[in-house]
Every structure is written in structure tokens, then in C-alpha cells.
Amino acid sequence: MRRCPSLFLLLSLLRRQSDYAPYFYDNGPSSTNGNMALFSISEDTPVGTQIYVLNGTDPEEDPVRYGLAFEKGSTEYFRVDPKSGNVTLIQELDREKQDEISVHVSITDGRNKVSSISYSDTAPGSSIYRVQAVDKDMGSGGSVSYYLQTSPFTKFTIDGHSGILRVKPGETLDFETTPTHFVTVVAKDGGGKYKGKHQVLTSTATVTINVIDSQDMPPYFVGTPYFGYIYEVSVPGSEIYTVYAKDGDQGNPNPIHYSIINGSDGVFDINSTSGCITLTTFPSLLKNELYEIKVKVTSFARPWVTVRVVDLNNHPPTFYGENGPQNKFEVTMYEHPPAGEILRGFKITVNDSDQGANAKFKLRLVGPSRVLRVVPQTVLNEAQVTIIVEDTSGIDYEKGPTLSFKLLAVEIDTPERFSATADIVINLLDTNDNIPKFTSEYYIARVPENSPGGSSVSSVTANDPDSGSWGEVKYTIYGSGSDLFSINASSGLITTQPWTSLDAEVRSKYNFYVKAEDSEGKYSLAEVFVTVTDMNDHAPEFDEVLVEKTMIIGTPVKIEAVDEDAESPNNVIEYSIMTADPDNAFDINADTGEIKLKPYIKSMEIVQNITKQKDCKWSVVVEARDRGSPSFSTTAVVNIDITEAVRLGPMAAFLMKSRDNPLKALGMVTFIISVLVGGTVLISTAMYMRNSKSNRIMPARRIIKRRPRDQQPWTFKIPVIKFTNPGEKFLITNPESSLQQETGSPRLKPPPPIAPCLPPPPPSNVRPNERLRAVPTISGALASKGSKKAKSSRRKEGNISSALVSELKMKLEQKIHENNQGYY
């Protein structure tokens, strides 16, 4: 049977993939538990005494066991309990025979074993420790070899056959650099077959190597360079300075001894153990202001200690007034002095009686920021103090009648940093430097209409922080809307005039200004906006109580009432039908007042079936009610003549729709007449311009020729204006000239123009005995280019359309006649 180097190794590999070695707690040399490194024990300790407790742990929290081992042939002084780690003394100690005991301590979790050993001054290549592992297998599987886990910083090597651990050639151990080393040793068997497979088994152990310090480092001073001071109040034995040195070998230091080897001059001494340098005489007997003392520790380092004799800082700064030392200075002045002004009411001197750096201090003011500043800011021994105004707005009586500051003098370069404080008090006198200010730039008020005269409207407030009469405010009112209001000059209460009655329907918005003024005429303004709130004090009204309307079936008629209240909902009207004859024949729009027939009434046949009368005149009682509170209403009787729609031309349809708005119809007629007149003028101008260019018209004066009474009116063919080409808008085509161009005959020179006779004027404007006169002019009419079908349909229009067209034609002819009157 093959056996692994450790009984528990195979079980450990099967149970977990990672296995970490246990380790000792390192609690230091003064502790009584841990790894026993650098442990000290008195030689008179009785045998059987528990002197130490080995203490460690395993990362996997497996139970650990402890062990002790001594060098072969040496006396075993201690024994350890493997479970508890308690170490007991088993042999008497004698320091005179052996002052140091080397012992190997170990901790194991059953698979990994960690050993610790202490050595000092180990030379390169020397043996440190022998690691031993046992493998119970036979043959090659029981042979064990050793090697170290690879580490680039290791200083050790191990013999692969013997397991002896050595320091690498060329390497040295230094306690000051690394006092402890950890080396992991791997034990490997020769390998063999197990269950038909070849395998090599290993086990590891961690060796802790504690390096013992040796005396190879000199002592050294800490905190150099050294400076000491002698003050004027020092006495013999006063401490000047304490130097401090340490041995370079911290693991096993030697005692330190101090001495002065140069520069003492018989006035300094040093304590050989503590390094404290003291004065041996009075400062007044010293001959120098500077001493250089060289101190030696044992047989090494010699630093210099510089000792300076200085003035003692025993006087703080002090403030002086005109009568001696003083800690409060007070002045009375007006507010808002100009920036940069010196407050000459203060007479302040500051002094420090020490010398040199002890007499150097700074001045500063503590109080409201950036209001005042002090000059100078740095003083040596003594100075006159000047206080200057920096921010004039900070010196304000309204912010407080008194300003208080602290004037501080603080030493700069002394360890004591003595200081002095003086109170600076400024009593202020007020000036009229403020204007009254309203609490708001705008005031908005609402007043119910019909309020009695003297009713309160609003209250305005203005503040003037000045004192006395300067702070008293008087209110006045002015502006275009102020005549109906008044204001209390003291309180600022705005009321309506006693005789005023505000009506929202007459005027609902007022605005005016109020002025706040102090006793010297300084003032400010604010604007007041007053809204007169509407009350529902008007009922809706119809223009007529009895309204006559004509309704075309399918088209509504509208009835309208007016409410003279100024605001919604008091002037919002709702319409409703109270009664109707016949009943259930009409609907009304509650918002617009439009009355229309029920949807089932679509023709005159249905109407006549309902009324059985030919005139078809129905009546409706309509109520108009406002939405105010309380609500008012009124009624009107609407007689409606029901008729059927007649097909009308565009002009007649427009006039029918505009019959309720005569201004709209009149405007349209005026527009049509203006277009016709403008067209006539345009045609006349174009013909005149064309004839002027062709030299056809060259009269020297107008020729007026009487027309015989029996002469027949001659016909005049109107030239046709072509609008097809924009460039030929003013070209006139004559049918005769066109014929000449088609036949190719030469163009004859036209005869002088003969004025045609005027068209017959309207009969209504001609007087029987009036003689007609002809003037040279051009007259014409615009012919419609409508189709025959359209002309025939217009002839079928009703009496209304014919009458309106006749009236329009008559007005047009009258206008043409009036224009022609200018040629007579």
C-alpha cells in the first residue's frame, strides 16, 4: 500500500479545492500569547508555572494543534498542551548559565504545518532549519524530496534531499529592513501507481523566520536642527532645549548617553540620560546673543544646538487716549459721511513696549463689514490710529442710531500672540435722506356699483424711515379719474366722494395716482386701479313689444333683446318660448334668439294643413331672461308670416338677405355704381389718349352745336375693349377699321371728330321746356357677356328683383346724366 506524506492530504484534496495553512497571531514581544517570538521570562520563575499561551487560527476554521521542539542535544525547558497551547516551565532557569533559549514552535491543522524559529546574524549559506516530512508508503512512493514555492523575493534555499533551509549565497538578513520572513516548503513523494493511475502526492508547510536584531546600526538624533532660546526672565536651571536620539538597532537597542563637547562656555549643562540642556547662570551675565553647542551621544552623532538670547515678550499692545490708557472711544456725527472721510473725532494711539519682533502687531476693526477701515494695519512699537469711512450707506441712522466696532491689536510673530481690544462707538444724528415709499407700486380695488357716497375703496400705505417731522407722510390724490374719489391725508384711506354714485354701465374702470409726501416735499407715487363691479340692475329689453317677421320655410328669423348691465353674467341673455300659436310649431336658440320651425314643417302644404288659413301668420311669445342674481326677464310677441322660398338671382338674393341691414345693401349698390362710373372714365381716358397719339383730335376750342328738334337720335356703336392681353388693355378696336385691314385697302385719313348726341336722359329728370345741347364726348355702356339661359332666368325673377334692378338702373342713368352736365 502507498502512503502520502501526510495522513490527511488525500482527504483534504477530495474535500476542498483550496487549503490554506494555519498561522500564529503575532501580538508582539510584550504579550503572553501568540507565537512566543522574543518572549522574556524571569530566571526565578517556579517550575510548573504556565508562562505562555500559543495562539493561532486556521483560515478554514479547522481545529489546530500546537507543538514545541528544541535543538538536538539541548535542554528542554518548556512543554505545550497541543490543544490549548498552554506552555509550562518544566526545568529551572539560570541566566548565568544560559541567557537565551531557542525553541521551535509549530501549528498545524492536520494537513499543513507552520513552524517558527528565531536566529540572529545568520551568514549566507548557513543552515537555519531542517524541514522533515514522513511518507509511510514503500518504494518510490515513500521517498520524499523538498523544494520552495517560487517567490522572486525569497532570500532562502532548501536542500532537496535533507530538507535543510539555508540563506541564499549573496543574500543577507537585515532586521531593520525585514524583521520576519515566511517560507512555504513543499514535500513531494517519488510517485507511483494508485488504482491504475500514476500520481505524485505533495504536502506543504510554512516556516516563519524571525530575524533577531544585532548591533550594527549607530544611534541618530531625531528632530534636527535644534534651536533654543534664553529669555530675560530665565534663571539658572531653566530648560533651554531637549535633544533626543535613538539607537539604530531597534530590535535590541543600547542605552543612550548625552554630553556637550563644545560651545558651552561654562553657562550650559546637559542631562546625560534625558538630553535636556539647561542654563547655569543669569541671562544678564551672558556675553553673547548667540551660542552654538555641539552635543555627543555615546561615541557617535554630534549635532549642533543653536541657542539665542532674546527679549522676553512680556508687554501686550495698549491703546491710549488723550488722558492715558483707554479701552473705549466714542464720537457723535451725522449719518452718511462721504466715502474716504477721516473720522477726526477719534484721538487714538497704540503702543507695545517690547522690542524687535515682540513689538510687531496688526490692527483691524471687527464690526459691520466694509463700513470703516483702520490705518495703519501693521505697527512696530507705536502708531497713531486713523479710522476712515469706506461705505457711506452703512452709516445710516435708520439702520440704527449707534454703530459699535471692536478695534483689535494682535501680535504677529510671537508665540504668546498678545492682543488688546478697544470699543469704538459712533452715535449718529439723523438727516432727511429718505423719501416716503409706498408698500406697492400698484393698488387694485373693486367697488360695487351704486355704492353710497363716501364708501371705502382702498387703503394705501407709504413709509418714511426718517425721524421726527421728516418721517410724517401726507397723502394726496390726482389724475384724470380722481375727481370721483378722495383720500384721507393722514391714513391713506381712499373713499368715493359724498355726491358720487358709480355706475358700471356708464364707466367701469378708473385709474389715478396717489402721492405720499414728507414735510420737505420729498415724495413718491403709486397708481390705483378701481374696478366698478356690475350689479344686476337692468332687465333685458326688446326694441318692440310686438315684432313683425317674415319667415321663409327652412330659414330662421332672429329676435334680439339687449341688457344694459356691464358684465357677465348679468348681461348674458337666454331666450325661451313662453307660448306659441299654433303650439309646438317653433324652436328657439337659447343663446342667439333665432326662431325656426320644427323639423317636420318642410313645406307650405304642411303649414296650411296646420293653420287652415291662407295668410299663414303665426305668433310666438318669447321671453328674454338674464343670468344675473336676482334674474330679470321680459317678453315680446313675435308675429311671423310664413312663406315659401322663391328662386332669386344673385343680386336679388343678396338684397333679400340684406333687407334687415339696409346699410349693407346701400354699400353694395354704391360700390357697383362706383365701378360703373370708374369704368366709363377709364374708357374715355383711354380713347382720348389713343386719339391724341394718332393726331385725330386737334381742336383749338370746344364746338357746341345745337341739334335740330326734329333730328332723329343717331345710333352710336360702342367700341369694344379687349382684355385678353394685359398689354392691350387700352387698345380700342373699330369694326370699320377692322374691315379695311381685312380687304387690304389703304388706310384713309379720318375726318375730324363729330360729337355724338347724348343718350336720352331719364324721363323723371327732363323738364318739357328744356332744350338739349350736344357736347363732344364719348359715352357707352358695358354689355354683360352672360349666356342666354342666364338672361332668361333673370327675366323670370319676381317683383322684388325687378324693382330693385329698375331702381339701380335709374340711379345709374341719373349719375351718367349728372356727369354729362359738366360739358354744358
Beta strands, then each sheet from edge to edge (+ up, - down):
strand 1: 23-24
strand 2: 33-34
strand 3: 50-54
strand 4: 56-57
strand 5: 65-69
strand 6: 78-80
strand 7: 86-89
strand 8: 104-108
strand 9: 113-120
strand 10: 127-130
strand 11: 144-148
strand 12: 156-158
strand 13: 164-167
strand 14: 180-189
strand 15: 192-194
strand 16: 197-199
strand 17: 202-212
strand 18: 220-221
strand 19: 226-230
strand 20: 239-242
strand 21: 245-246
strand 22: 258-262
strand 23: 268-270
strand 24: 276-279
strand 25: 290-297
strand 26: 304-309
strand 27: 318-321
strand 28: 324-325
strand 29: 328-334
strand 30: 348-351
strand 31: 360-366
strand 32: 372-375
strand 33: 378-380
strand 34: 382-389
strand 35: 402-411
strand 36: 419-429
strand 37: 437-438
strand 38: 442-448
strand 39: 456-459
strand 40: 462-463
strand 41: 474-478
strand 42: 485-487
strand 43: 493-496
strand 44: 509-517
strand 45: 523-533
strand 46: 541-542
strand 47: 546-552
strand 48: 557-558
strand 49: 561-562
strand 50: 573-581
strand 51: 586-588
strand 52: 594-597
strand 53: 617-626
strand 54: 633-643
strand 55: 705-706
strand 56: 720-721
strand 57: 732-733
strand 58: 773-774
sheet 1: 1+ 4-
sheet 2: 2+ 3+ 7- 6+
sheet 3: 5+ 8- 9+ 17+ 14- 11+
sheet 4: 10+ 13- 12+
sheet 5: 15+ 16-
sheet 6: 18+ 21-
sheet 7: 19+ 26+ 25- 22+
sheet 8: 20+ 24- 23+
sheet 9: 28+ 27- 30+ 34- 32+
sheet 10: 29+ 36+ 35- 31+ 33-
sheet 11: 37+ 40-
sheet 12: 38+ 45+ 44- 41+
sheet 13: 39+ 43- 42+
sheet 14: 46+ 49-
sheet 15: 47+ 54+ 53- 50+
sheet 16: 48+ 52- 51+
sheet 17: 55+ 58-
sheet 18: 56+ 57-
end
